[in-house]
Amino acid sequence: MSAEGFFRSRWVERPREAEERTGGELTSGFRAAGVHCGLKDGGGTDLGLLVCDAPEVASALLLTRNAAAAAPVRVCRDDCDAARIRAAVVNSGNANAATGEAGYRDALAMRDAAAAAVGAEPPAVAVAETGVIGVPLDTGSVRRGIDEAAAALASDGGADFSESIRTTDRWPKRCLVRAGGVTLSAQAKGGGMIRPGFATMLCFIQTDAVCEDAAGVLGTVAAGSFERITVDGQMSTNDMVLLQATGESGRALPEGLLDAVALQLALEVVADGEGATRVGRAAVEGAADAEEAERVARAIANSPLVKTALYGRDPNWGRIAQAAGMALAGEELPELGPAEIDAGELGGEKREAELAVRLDRGDGAAHVFFSDLGHEYVRINAEYTT
């Protein structure tokens, strides 16, 4: 967090009476740690452990829909009790994706080692991994890291944990917010392989609120945040969102609190898109229906031409018209011009730029948040494994 506070974006409504904390403090009843186990070169923190000590916990998981889902995602999908997740173990530096059945066994072993280290049943432990695809996991290093992290678990371990999940992230993404008698802490990572159609990121959310329908709450919140973002239009093989709620406050989540935290985290991911300098919001209205509006908004947000215009501060509405027309290829579309496309903020100096498209085909509306595309994105991804 910066001196400006956590809720920095103009598109995020700061919850009423929200009190923010800096540092690595977690919601009461949770402990976390982050250590270096050797997966990253140069001694970077790369193994994280998160544990709920409360007597009861309600939880929910969202997992990537990529058909080439990594081993940890398949373990969570097949062998975890998503409604009763007590702990999570994470490594960064190795995605354990496209590693076959050996990779699946390694993810299970990682999950089981974490369960033994924290005294939890294996189905109550989520496992997440992020990093390079197609490389076998060094399970010996991971096991040693789990033992070290278990010994270092602390109620203020959120900072080390948020560091442990970073890959190409330029900064950690975390918060602790109190409002309406409820505390909520969260940690996230993400910079590339980001697109709508699930979060394609790692995000861990802890609260002491009463959450009777954790899966329903998380699904609704994600629809307005993690499902609304794109960096490069690429869907990750690995990522997840985990919500854990202890109910120890005896209060329900204040209206808008989780929505605001999730949206700010999602926008932090976009703002940290590999080499990104600006964030845009593509808003479409007047579509035939919501699905059509969504299709057009995503086409605009994922267009390299629009993204480079955002980077170059070029209010080129013609690129937006092209992207909208491409999304509706074969349809009869009224003429799109400056009267229907507001692209003025693309050429401004603000780090957040709004662009709007009116189609005059119905009442459908949608929006997508996206990053610009510049030289640094090409450099980072051209050198990612070399």
Secondary structure, 3 states (H helix, E strand, C coil): CCCCCCCCCCCCCCCCCCEEECCCCCCCCEEEEEECCCCCHHHCCCEEEEEECCCCCEEEEEECCCCCCCHHHHHHHHHCCHHHCCEEEEEEEECCCCCHHHHHHHHHHHHHHHHHHHCCCHHHEEEEEEEECCCCCCHHHHHHHHHHHHHHCECCCHHHHHHHCCCCCCCCEEEEEEECCEEEEEEEECCCCCCCCCCCCEEEEEECCECCCHHHHHHHHHHCCHHHEECCCCCCCCCEEEEEECCCCCCECCCCHHHHHHHHHHHHHHHCCCCCCCEEEEEEEEECCHHHHHHHHHHHHCCHHHHHHHHHCCCCHHHHHHHHHHHCCCCCCCCCCCCCEECHHHHCCCCEEEEEEECCCCCEEEEEEEECCCHHHHHHHHCCCC
